[in-house]
Amino acid sequence: MNLPDKYLHGIPNLLSAIRFVLAIPMGFLVWQGEWVLAAVVLWIAIGTDIADGRLARYLGQESNLGGLLDHSSDAVFVSVTLAALVHHALIPVVLPCLVILAFLQYMLDSKSLAGKPLKTSQLGRYNGICYFILAGFPVMQHALQITLISNDYFPWLGWGLVLSTAISMIDRLATLIRGVDE
């Protein structure tokens, strides 16, 4: 049964907004070490992240606001998850703070609050993917009770992301100072 598109209006943005809501239980569950439930929340978040953009494109509902909502919800979800992982000494405390600062810079540089589309950079895109991976990998390892990567390595991987995030932010700042419009 195919639903008419009018019944699906706004669903992509709703899927993005769900990640804002999921950030709260995710942070709590990770903080408490409730790994199996955290893994369920993680997979729901991943599913909504995959579905929102695809559905928006399919329905012709792409918008600058939708893109901002999608990226904002990703930044909040991974930052809260990373912050909760700090409690378990798996992530350097500076990383979740830097993720939020990098997102704010990205949003402001793009002038998205004025209705303009977000301007991504290649490094920023890779960092965003890596934030999700670094946030999710220890959750999944603990949930499945397997060790593919020792917990001792996660902080080092986190410091690598701190470095690549700082490089990305410096590059965005240099581009802004030069006045180059990407």
C-alpha positions in Angstrom: 0.0 0.0 0.0 1.5 3.3 -1.0 0.6 6.3 1.1 0.1 9.6 -0.7 3.0 12.0 -0.3 0.8 14.4 1.6 0.6 12.0 4.5 4.4 11.8 4.6 5.0 15.6 4.7 7.4 16.5 7.5 8.3 12.9 8.3 12.0 13.4 7.3 12.3 16.3 9.8 10.5 14.3 12.4 13.0 11.5 11.9 15.9 14.0 12.5 14.1 15.5 15.6 13.9 12.0 17.0 17.7 12.0 17.5 17.4 15.1 19.7 15.0 13.2 21.9 17.1 10.0 21.8 20.2 11.8 23.0 18.8 12.0 26.5 18.2 8.3 27.1 21.4 7.5 25.2 23.5 9.6 27.5 21.8 8.2 30.6 22.1 4.6 29.4 25.8 4.9 28.5 26.5 6.7 31.8 24.8 3.9 33.7 26.6 1.2 31.6 23.3 -0.1 30.3 25.0 -1.2 27.1 22.4 -3.4 25.5 19.7 -0.7 25.8 22.2 1.9 24.7 22.9 -0.2 21.6 19.2 -0.3 20.8 19.0 3.4 21.0 22.1 3.8 18.9 20.7 1.7 16.1 17.4 3.6 16.2 19.5 6.8 15.9 21.5 5.4 13.0 18.3 4.2 11.3 16.7 7.7 11.6 19.9 9.3 10.3 20.0 7.1 7.2 16.2 7.4 6.6 15.7 11.1 7.0 17.8 12.3 4.1 16.8 9.5 1.8 13.1 10.1 2.5 13.5 13.9 2.1 15.1 13.4 -1.3 12.5 10.8 -2.4 9.6 13.0 -1.4 11.2 16.2 -2.7 11.2 17.6 0.8 14.8 18.7 0.9 15.3 22.0 2.6 18.0 24.1 4.2 16.1 23.9 7.5 15.9 20.1 7.2 19.7 19.9 6.6 20.3 22.0 9.6 18.0 19.9 11.7 19.7 16.7 10.5 23.2 17.9 11.2 22.2 19.5 14.6 20.6 16.3 15.8 23.7 14.3 14.8 25.9 16.8 16.7 23.8 16.7 19.8 23.4 12.9 19.7 27.1 12.1 19.3 28.2 14.8 21.7 26.0 13.5 24.5 27.1 9.9 23.8 30.7 10.9 23.7 30.3 12.9 26.9 28.7 9.8 28.6 31.7 7.7 27.4 34.0 10.2 29.1 32.5 8.9 32.4 34.0 5.5 31.5 37.4 7.0 30.6 36.9 5.9 27.0 36.9 9.4 25.4 39.0 12.5 26.2 36.8 15.1 27.8 37.7 17.7 25.3 36.2 15.8 22.3 32.5 16.2 23.0 33.1 19.9 23.7 35.0 20.3 20.5 32.3 18.5 18.5 29.8 21.1 19.6 32.2 24.0 18.9 33.0 22.6 15.4 29.3 22.2 14.6 28.6 25.8 15.8 31.4 27.1 13.6 30.1 25.0 10.7 26.6 26.4 11.2 27.7 30.0 11.6 30.2 29.9 8.7 27.5 28.5 6.4 25.1 31.3 7.5 22.5 28.5 8.0 20.5 30.6 10.4 19.9 33.0 7.6 18.4 30.2 5.6 21.5 29.3 3.5 22.5 25.7 3.0 25.2 24.1 5.1 28.7 24.1 3.4 30.5 20.9 4.2 34.1 20.2 3.9 35.6 16.8 3.1 37.4 16.6 6.4 34.3 17.7 8.3 32.2 15.1 6.6 34.8 12.4 7.6 35.0 13.7 11.1 31.2 13.5 11.4 31.2 9.9 10.4 34.0 9.1 12.7 32.2 10.7 15.7 29.4 8.3 15.2 31.8 5.4 14.8 33.8 6.3 17.9 30.6 6.9 19.9 29.0 3.6 18.8 31.9 1.2 18.7 32.5 0.9 22.5 28.7 0.8 23.1 28.4 -2.2 20.7 31.5 -3.9 22.1 30.1 -3.7 25.6 26.6 -4.7 24.5 27.8 -7.7 22.6 30.5 -8.5 25.2 33.2 -8.7 22.6 36.5 -6.9 22.3 37.7 -6.0 18.8 39.5 -2.9 20.1 40.8 -2.7 23.6 39.2 0.0 25.7 42.8 1.4 26.2 42.8 2.5 22.5 39.6 4.5 22.5 41.0 7.5 24.2 43.9 7.5 21.7 41.4 7.3 18.8 39.5 10.2 20.5 42.7 12.3 20.6 43.1 11.6 16.9 39.6 13.0 16.3 40.4 16.0 18.5 43.4 16.7 16.2 41.4 16.2 13.0 38.6 18.3 14.3 41.0 21.1 15.3 42.6 21.0 11.8 39.1 21.1 10.2 38.1 24.1 12.4 41.4 25.9 11.6 40.9 25.3 7.9 37.3 26.7 8.1 38.6 29.7 10.0 41.4 30.3 7.5 38.9 30.1 4.6 36.6 32.6 6.4 39.5 35.0 7.0 40.6 34.8 3.4 37.0 35.5 2.4 36.8 32.5 0.1 33.2 31.4 -0.4 33.2 27.6 -0.8 
